Amino acid sequence: MSIKHAAIIEKFAQHHYIKKFSKKYGRAWDITLAALIREFQSFDVLFERNIAKTIIDSDKTKICKTEFNVAGNNKSRHGSGNRCIVAINKIRSTINVLLVYGKTDIGGGKETVRWKNVIRENYPAYRNLL
């Protein structure tokens, strides 16, 4: 049985990256975001389907990365280059969406190093986990 999580999109994610997706894709983005929220509400299914990868696993929090494709696009999740970084609060059963980005949105070089730095700089609550 799947655990139901509350999906919370953080203000930083909304203002920095989601806004860009919304402008670029319009209605297709609205459909995609609604689908992502539904997926996040049953996050353990993403693990079962190998769509989510755990990056950090502490007593209370998991930091995970998922891939997604924008609705109407024929690329695969992986091939799209679109990613979400989420924090799962194991105690409260919440999913906090920290970043939603395209691979080119966070600069070149090592992607993991880049998104970890963005989280450290903008999310003090998760700084010590990374």
WOBELRA-V246764 format. One record per pair of residues at least 12 apart in sequence whose ideal C-beta (glycine too) atoms are under 8 Angstrom apart, sorted by sequence separation. I is the first residue (numbers start at 1). J is the second residue. D is the distance in whole Angstrom. If there is no record, write none. Layout:
I,J,D ; I,J,D
//
This chain:
21,33,8 ; 39,51,8 ; 52,64,5 ; 53,65,5 ; 68,80,7 ; 70,82,7 ; 85,97,8 ; 86,98,6 ; 106,118,6 ; 52,65,7 ; 53,66,8 ; 67,80,7 ; 69,82,7 ; 84,97,6 ; 85,98,5 ; 52,66,5 ; 68,82,5 ; 85,99,4 ; 101,115,7 ; 116,130,5 ; 18,33,7 ; 51,66,6 ; 67,82,6 ; 68,83,8 ; 84,99,7 ; 51,67,7 ; 67,83,6 ; 68,84,6 ; 83,99,7 ; 84,100,5 ; 99,115,6 ; 66,83,7 ; 67,84,8 ; 83,100,8 ; 65,83,6 ; 66,84,5 ; 82,100,8 ; 83,101,6 ; 65,84,7 ; 82,101,7 ; 83,102,8 ; 99,118,6 ; 46,66,6 ; 65,85,6 ; 66,86,7 ; 82,102,5 ; 83,103,7 ; 99,119,7 ; 43,64,8 ; 64,85,7 ; 65,86,8 ; 81,102,5 ; 82,103,8 ; 98,119,6 ; 63,85,7 ; 64,86,5 ; 80,102,8 ; 81,103,4 ; 63,86,7 ; 64,87,8 ; 81,104,7 ; 63,87,5 ; 64,88,6 ; 62,87,7 ; 63,88,8 ; 98,123,6 ; 51,77,7 ; 61,87,6 ; 62,88,4 ; 39,66,8 ; 61,88,7 ; 9,37,8 ; 61,89,6 ; 62,90,7 ; 83,111,8 ; 98,126,7 ; 7,36,8 ; 60,89,7 ; 61,90,7 ; 7,37,5 ; 55,85,8 ; 60,90,6 ; 85,115,6 ; 59,90,8 ; 60,91,6 ; 36,68,6 ; 83,115,8 ; 7,40,4 ; 7,41,6 ; 85,119,7 ; 5,40,6 ; 6,41,7 ; 63,98,8 ; 5,41,5 ; 32,68,7 ; 35,71,7 ; 87,123,8 ; 4,41,6 ; 5,42,7 ; 32,69,8 ; 4,42,7 ; 5,43,6 ; 32,70,5 ; 3,42,8 ; 32,71,5 ; 87,126,6 ; 2,42,4 ; 3,43,8 ; 31,71,4 ; 3,44,6 ; 29,70,6 ; 31,72,8 ; 2,44,6 ; 28,70,5 ; 29,71,8 ; 2,45,6 ; 28,71,5 ; 43,86,8 ; 28,72,5 ; 25,70,5 ; 28,73,8 ; 43,88,6 ; 25,71,8 ; 40,86,7 ; 36,84,7 ; 21,70,7 ; 65,115,8 ; 43,95,6 ; 41,95,7 ; 40,95,4 ; 63,119,8 ; 40,97,7 ; 55,112,8 ; 36,97,8 ; 63,126,7 ; 36,100,8 ; 61,126,7 ; 63,129,6 ; 63,130,7 ; 61,129,6 ; 58,129,6 ; 56,129,5 ; 56,130,7 ; 21,100,7 ; 21,102,8 ; 17,99,6 ; 18,100,5 ; 20,102,8 ; 5,88,7 ; 17,100,5 ; 13,97,5 ; 17,101,5 ; 13,98,6 ; 17,102,8 ; 20,105,7 ; 6,92,8 ; 8,94,6 ; 10,96,6 ; 12,98,7 ; 13,99,6 ; 6,93,7 ; 7,94,8 ; 8,95,7 ; 10,97,6 ; 12,99,8 ; 13,100,5 ; 5,93,5 ; 6,94,5 ; 7,95,5 ; 8,96,5 ; 9,97,5 ; 10,98,6 ; 17,105,6 ; 4,93,7 ; 5,94,6 ; 6,95,7 ; 8,97,7 ; 3,93,6 ; 5,95,5 ; 7,97,7 ; 9,100,8 ; 12,122,5 ; 12,123,7 ; 10,123,7
//
